């Protein structure tokens, strides 16, 4: 496979992952961070400009940097993440899923994501920056 073709495939894969990551912000069972980190990895192997564009993006850049560097999330981000997670999974379990075992799987996923998010460090600087914007 030529280097140019490989770069094009990596850019395409990275862009698809960014799209799925953005979609994951709104769809509770679709992971945001995993796709954004995968996009960053694809971009890093494809060119020098794409990873910088992702990391410097107004909406996604800080999210990716904070997660990769272990800085954590603000209390507000944690609250919104968990609230939307439970609303989405709760609505799915009540309105869309009729099999008890599938509801149990959704509950297990929700609990696992809750434990993960709750275990992330609270970044006071991010929390203070958000409060200062108000």
N, C-alpha and C positions, 0 to 999 in steps of 0.2 A: 504494500500500500504506500502510495507516495505521501510525502510529508504534507503537502498542500491539501490532499484529500483528508488525511487524518485531522489536520487543523480545522477544516470545514466541518467534519463530523463532530469534533469536540465543541466547537462554537454552537452548532445546532443542538447538541445534547445539553449544553449549558443553558442555552436560551429556553429550551423546553423545560428544564428544571426550574429556571426562574419563574416561568409561567405557572408551573404547578405549585411552586412555593407561594406565589401571590394568591393563587386560588385557595391554597391551604389556610390563608389568613381567614377566609370566610367559610370554609367547609371544615367542620370540626374533626373529622377522621383523617383528613389529608394533612400530613406533617409539613409544616412550613420550614423549620430549621434544617431538616434533613435535605430537602430539595435545594435550599439556598447554599448549603455547604457543598453539596454535590456540584452545583453550578459553579461555585468558586473553584473547585478542584478541576473541573473541565476547562474553565477559562484559563486557569493558571498553566495548563499544559498546552493551550492552543495559541496564546498570544500574550503580549505584555499589557495591552490596553484594556482588554475585557475584564480581567480581575480588578483592575483599578476602577473601572466604571462601576462595577458592582459594589465594591467597598466604599466608593465615594457617592453612591446613590443616596439621594435625600431621604428616602423612606426605608430602604432595605440595608444600607451600608452599616449604620450603627448597630442594627440588629445582628448582622453577621459578625461584625468585629467583636461586639460584646460577648457573644456566645463563644466564638473561637478563642478568645482570650480569657474566658472564665470570669468575666466581670459580673454576670448575673443579669437580673431584670429589675425594673422598678416595681414597687408595690402595685402601682396602677396597672402596669402591663400584666403582672401576675393575676391580679383580680379580674381584668377583662378576659384574659386567656381562659381562666377557669370558669368564669361565668358563661362565656360563649360555648366552651366545651360541653358543659353540663346541659345547657339549653339545647344545643344541637343533638347531643346523644340522647337526652331525655325525650325530645320530640321524635327522634327516629325510633326509639324503643317503644314509645307509646302509640305513635300514629302509623308507622310503616312496617314494623316487625311484629309478626304474630307468633313465631316459634319461641318458646321459652328459652331454649339453649342459645339462640341468637341474641336474645335480650341479655343473657348472662355474659356472652362474649362482649357485647357493647359495654356492659357494666365493668367488666374486667379491664377493657381498654381505657375507659374513663378513669378508673381508679389508678391504673398504671401511669397515665399521663399526669394525673393530679399529683401523684407521689413524686414524679420527675420534676414537675414545675415547682412544687412546694419545696423540693430539695435544692433548687437553684438559689444561689446567693442573692440577697436583696442588695442591689447597688444603690447606696444612699445618694451618690452623686447624680445618678439618673433621676432618682425620685426628687431630689432637690431642684434639678434643672426643670423638670416638669412643673413643679410647684411654682417656680419663679416665672414661668411663662404665663401663668394665670394672672 
